[in-house]
Amino acid sequence: MSKIKALLVSVALLTSTAAAQGGTLTIATAQDPQSWDPIDTFLVAWGTVAHNIYDGLIIRDADLKLRPGLATAWKYVTPTTLRFTLRQGVKFHDGEPFNAQAVKFTFDRLLGPEGKKGPQQSNYSAIKSVKVVNSSTVDFLLSSPDPVLLTKLSGYGAMIVPPKYIKEKGDAYFDTHPVGTGPFKFVSYAASQNLKLSAYPGYWGGAPKLSAVTYRFIEEPATRVAELQAGRVDIATAIPVAQAATIKSNSALTLQAISSPTVQALRLNFSHGPTNDVRVRQALNYAVDKDAIIKSILQGYASPISSLQSSKSFGYDPALTSYGYDPAKAKQLLEAAGVKPGTSVGIDFIGTDAVFREVAQAVAGFFQAVGLKADLKTYETNTFYSDIIPKNKTSNGYQMGWGGWTFDFDNTAFLLYHSKQFWNPDFTDKKLDALLESQHNLADQKKRLTILRSVAQYTHDQAIDIPLYNQQDLWGVSKRVQGFTAPSDSLLHLQTVSVK
């Protein structure tokens, strides 16, 4: 066979393989997490991307049910010993074998000095150590039971990483050149621009239908929508409600709206006045008409909340009612607290979040209606989450969008309300700490439910924040995309998705 003919055959084979696998999918997301190391972030945007690069011992489906991942089975040998039987024959993308040593390395790293640098470590604090039983069996030795541990092991910090690769390349290199065992492997990363993946044909769950996936990081919502309409993007996340009708009216697109775990609130800072006074915090709650925000700004693509959790969350209390809209009551409380008319109240939020910008402007109007002066201040996304909030540089009120991806209130409440947590630099309350600790390692789910509802009631009474709404996530999807259903937790699993 001539060289030219051989080349043509090779090209034809490559083309047919790509077609068989379903081609390339392009996804536009609103945020670049800037590190692809599982221990570095809690950002939903990370999960949307990286759960296609990595696997956990357990996988959670779009229907929120747990199923085997890198572990084929698990059981509690004792109340504080959780044993996993590992999948055999699995390899990382670099050819390194997955085994019990990789699991131990992953969790030693997560629970050690490197993990301490990020926000994930405290979420797995019940794990005392991981013991290798043999090459395909590990025991998780727990300091105490954790009723949410299995769910936690299906996401974020619990993703299994390659020991040899990280030891050779270093943590900083791994941040931007991730290697996992997932259905897609890393190709390239351009910060704030894109991340490119290709199908991993050796995936233990079967080769993906797609040949490649490109994630484009487009913070500006209008630009994401424009790129979707132009056909340069196949799926766009975080569609603004103002653009929902535009997507629905486009015959080439569909709008998928799904109730998410994400709740939006205005967190109130305790470290400086006037929000260090509970009467002021309660007044601010009474001052805001949340129903009007849901109806007018969100066009009904949201539900009211009374605490920082959705109705799907374990710990949700249907009997707990939010502060009603009562500007007269708000004025009375402000006067009782000695707050003079014209007092400034700061509101911080992410500048590129078009929806919350409108929400913040509406809240500012409600504050002004009760005699306060609202000062709006915007930040770039990563600066806001990595510097402003955790280092207590916020104003009186600041945007807090929280996913609570485990659908268990502990995962929200412990991380946001317990003293000195990464996301809670300014608030300390011994009574609330005790409540949170009493259920954090409790196996009895009925008792946990009672305690978590008490936590919700206490945070409500102390007016730690202004719970605004449980949002629906809006996804714009090209009709050329096959087999895609927007997940409730935003953790995309693209193995069975294709494009025509």
N, C-alpha and C positions, 0 to 999 in steps of 0.2 A: 504494500500500500504506500502511495506517495505521501510525502510529508504534508502536502496541502490537503489531500483527501483525509488523512488522519486527523488533521486539525479541524476540518469541517465536521467529522464524526464526533470529535471531542466536544465541539461547541454545541452540536445537536443534542448530545447526551446531557450536557450541563443545562441546556434550555429545557429539555423534557423533564429533568429532575426538578428544576425550579418550578415548572408548571405543575408537576405532580404534587409538590409540597405546598402549592398555593401562592407563590409569589411573595412580594414584600409588602408588609403592613407598616403604615406610618401613623404614629400617635402623637398628638400635641398635648403636652401637659403644662401646667401653669408654673411649675417650680423645678429648679435644679437643686437637688439636695447637696451637691458638691462633694459628697463622699459616698462611695458605694459599699463601705464597710458596714456590716449589719449592726455593729455595736455603737455606731456614731450618731444615730438619728431615731426620732419617733415620727418623722414626717410622713404623712399619707402618700405624698408624691414619691417617696422612696419605695414604699410597698407596691405602688402601681407599676413600677419598673422592675425592681430587684427580685420580686417573687417569681420572675421568669429566669433569673440567673441562678438563684439558690433554691435549695429545698430544706425543709425542716424534717425532724424525725416524724412529725405529724403534719398533714396538710388539711386545711379547712376549705371546703368547697364553697361555691357561690351561695348554696342554700344554708351555709353556716354549720354544716355537719363535719365532724372530724373523721378523717380516714387515714390509712397508713401512708406514710411518706418514705423517708429513709429507714424508718422502723416498720417492720411488718406486723409487730404485735407489742403490747405493753401490759404490764400488770403490777399491782402493788404487792410486793412480797411481804412487807410489813407496812404499817401506816406511814413510815418515814423512809421506805426503800421502794423506789419505783424502777422496775426492770424493763429494759427495752431489748427486743430481739431485732437485730439490724439486717437490712437487705444486703444480700451478698452479690458480688460481681459488679458493683457500681464504681464508676471512676469519675473523678473531677475532670473538668474540661482540659486540664493540662496533662491528663494521663495518670495522675496520682491516685492510688486506690483509696476509696472510702472504707473506713473500718472503725472499730471501737476507739482506736487511738485518735482518730480525727474528731470524734465526738468529745472525748476527754479534752483534747487541745482546745476545741471551740469554747467549751464552758470554763476551762481554766483561764482562758484569755478574757472571756466576758466578765468573769468574777474577779479578775486580777487588776493590776495597775492600769493596763491599757483600757479595760472596760470602765474603769472609774472615771476616765476622761469624758465619757459620754453619758447620755440620759438613760441608757438601757439597764445598767447593772441592778438598780434597785427593784426592777420589775421581776428579777429572778433571785431575789435575796433568800428565798426559802431553800435554794440548792446549796448545801454545804460543800459537797464535792461530787465528782463523777469517778466511779471505780470501774476499771476494765475487768470484766469477768473472763472474757476470751475475745477473740478477734471479731465476733459477731454478737456480743452481748455486753451491755453496760448497765450498771446500777447507778441511779441518781440517789445519793444519800441526802436526805432533807433534814434541816434543823428543826422543822415543824411542817405539818401538812399545809399545802397550798391548794385551795379548792379550785383555783383558776389556772393551775400550772399547765395542764394538758393543752388548753387553748393558747396559752402564752407560747408554748413550744411550737406552735404552728406559724409563728410570725416574727418578723423583725429580728431582734437580737439573737434569737435561737436558731437562725439559719446556720447550717454547718459549713465551715470554711476549711481550706486545705492547709495543713500544718507545714509541709515541706515548702510550698510556694511562699507562704508568708515569712517563714524563717529565712529563706534565701533572698526574697525581694524586699522585705521590710514592710512595716505597717503603712507608711506614707505612700509607697508605691501601690499597695493593695487598695488604698482609698480610691484610686483612679484607674486601676486595672484589675477589676474583680474577677475571681474564678470561683465557680460553684459546681453543683451537680445538676442544675436545672435544665429545662428543655432548650434554652438558648444560651449561647456563649458570647462573651465580650469580643467586640471587634475594635471599636474606637470610642473615644470620649473627647468632646470639645466642650470645655466648661461654658455654661450658659447658652450653649448652642444645641448640641445633640449627643445622643448615645446610640451607637449602632451595635446590633446583635445579629448573630447568624444562628441558624438552626443547629442544634447539637444532635447529630444522627445517632449517637450512642446513648441517648437518654434512656434510662431504665424503664420509663413509662411508655416508650415508643417514640419514634421520630415525630417532631411537630409537622403539621400540614404546611406551615409557612416556611419559606426558605430564609427569610430575614425579617427583622423588626427594627425600625428606626424610631426613636423617641426624640421629638423636637421640643425644646424648652422655650415656650412662648408665654411670657408673663402677661402681656396685654390681651385681655379677653376678646376685644374686637378683632385683633389680628388672628387669634386662634380660629374664630368663626370665619373670617375672610379666607383663610387658608383651607378650611374645610369646604367652603362653598366653591373654591377654585379647584378642588380636587387634588390639591397638593398634600392634604392630610386626610386620612381615612377615619380616624376617631379623634375627637377633641373632648377633653375633660373640662369640667367646671364651666359649662356654658352659662353665661349670665341670664337671669330670668328675662331681662329685657330683650334678649335675642331668641328666646324660646319659640315665639311665634314665627320668626324668620326661618328657623330650622324646620319647623313643622310644615311650613308652606313650600319648602323646596322638595320637588319630586324625587331628587336624587339622594335625599337624606332622610333619616329618621331621628326622632328625639326620644331617648330613653330616660325616664324620670324614675328614680328609685329612692325610697326612704333610706337614709344612711344613718350610721351611728353618730354622725357629726352634729354637735350642737354649737350654737354661737351664743356668746355671752359677752358682757362688758365686765371684766374683772375689776374689782375696786381695790386700790392700794391702801394698805393699813399703815404704812410707814410715815405718812405725812398727811396733814390736814387739807381740806376738812373731812376727807373720807376715813380718817381714823376714829370717827365718832359713829357708833351704830345708828344713831338717829338720822344722821346725814345719809348713810348708806341705804337705810330704809326709805328715806324721802326720795332718793334717786330712783329707787324701784317703783315707787308710786307715781313718779313723774312721767314714766315712759309708757306709752300706749303700744304694747307689743302686738295686739291684734291688728291695729292699723298698719303696723310695719309689715306684718305677714300678708295682709290683704292688698296693700297698695304697692309696696316695693317688691315683695316676693311673689306677687300675683297668685297667691295660694299655694306655691310650691314649698311649703313648710308647715310645721305643726307647732302649736304652743307648748312650752315646757315650764315646769315649776322648779326643776333642779337641772344640773348639768348632765342629763342623760335622756335618751329616747325611751319611748314606751316599750321597745324591744329589750331594754337593758334589765339584767337581774339586779334588783334593788329599786326598780321603779315603783312609785307609790301613787296610784290613781286618786287617792284621797287628798294628796297634798296639792293645794291650790296656790297659784302664783299671786304676787301682789297685783291687785287690780289697778286700773288706771284711775288715780284719784289725786289730781293736782292740788286740790284744797288741802288734803291730808299731807301732801308733800310740803306745802308751804308752812303748815303748822309745825311739822317736825323740824324744818330748817330754822324756823324762828325759835323753837325751844332749844335748839343746839347753839343758838347765838350766831348763826350764819347770816351775815348782812347781805342785802340785795346787791347784785353786781359781783359777788365773790366768784373768782375764777375756778373752773373745774376742767381739768385737762382730759382729752380723749385721744388715745394713741391707736393707730391701726395701720395695716399694710396698704401702702398707697396704690398698688396695682389691683387690689381686690375691689373691683367695680361695684359689686353688690354691697359689700360692707361699707364702702364709701358713702353710698346712699343711706344705709342704715345709720352710720355715724352722724351724718348730717341731720337726719330725722331726730336722733337722740339729742343732738345739740339744740335743735329747735324746742324739744320738750323741756330740756333743762332751762333754756332761756325763758320759757313760759312760766316757770316757777321762780324767776328772779335771779337765776345764775348766769354767769358768762362762760360759755363753752369755748375752749381753745382746742382746735383740732390739729393734730400733728401726725404726719405720715412717715413710714419707714420702709426701706427695702426689706423684702421677705426674710432673707437669711440673717440679716443684721437684727431684725426684730426678734427672731426666735433663738438666735445663738448669743446675742449680746444684750439687747435691751431688756427683755423679760427676765432671763436667769440672773442678770447682774443688778436687778432692781433699779433700773434707770427709767421706769415708766412714770407717767403722770398719774392723776387720780384714778382714771379709768382706762383700761386698755383691752383691745380685742383679744378674746380667747376662744379660738375655734378648736374644739377637742373631739377627736374621733371616737375614743372609747371603743377601739376596734374589737376588744374581747367581748363586748356586749355584757359587761359585768361592771357595776358601779364602782367596785373596788379599784379597778384599773384607772378610773378617772379620779375618784375621791382621794385615794391614798397619794397619788402622784401630784395632785393639785392642792391638797389641803393639809397633808401631814407636814410637820415642821421640817424646814431645811431641805425639802426636796428640790430637785433641779428646777422645776417649774413653779416653785413656791418660795421665793426669796424673802418675802416681807411679812408673812402671816404665821403666827404661832398661837396655838390654843391647846392647853394640856387636856381639857375635857374631850375635845375633838380628836386629839392624838390617841387618847385611850380608847375611844369608840372605834376608831379605824384599826387600831392594833388588835382589839378584841375579836374582830371578824377576819382579819387578814390571813390567819392560819387555822381557821375553824372549819372542820369538815362538815358539821351539821348545817345543811343549807337552809333549813327553816329558821334557825337562830341567826344565820348570816343575813337572811332577808329582813328580819326584824331590826337588826342592828343597822344595816345599810339604809333602811327607811328612816331610822333615827338620825343618821348622818345627814340625810337629805333635809330632814326637818330642822336640824340644828344650823346647817349652812343657810337655810332659808331664813331662820329667825335672826341670825347674825348678819344677813344680807352681805355675804362675802362677795357676791357678784350680782349682776342683773341678768338672769337667764332670759334670753331673747326668743330663740326658736330652734327647733330641730329641722335642719334643712333637708330638702330632697336634692340629691345629686343629679345634675342634668348632663347627659352625655349626647354629643352629636355624632352620629354614625352614618357613614356612607353605605348605600345599599349594596355596594360591591363586597362589603364585609359579610362573611358567612359564619354562623355559629357563635356569634358574640352576644352575651347578655351581661349588662352592667351589674357588677357585684355590689352588695350592700356595704362591704367593708373596703371597697376600692382596691383590693388586692387582686390584680389581674392575673389570670392563668390562661395563657394564650396557646397552649399546646394543641387544642382542637379547633382553633380559629383559622379561617382561610379567607382569601379574596378571589373574586372572579374577574 
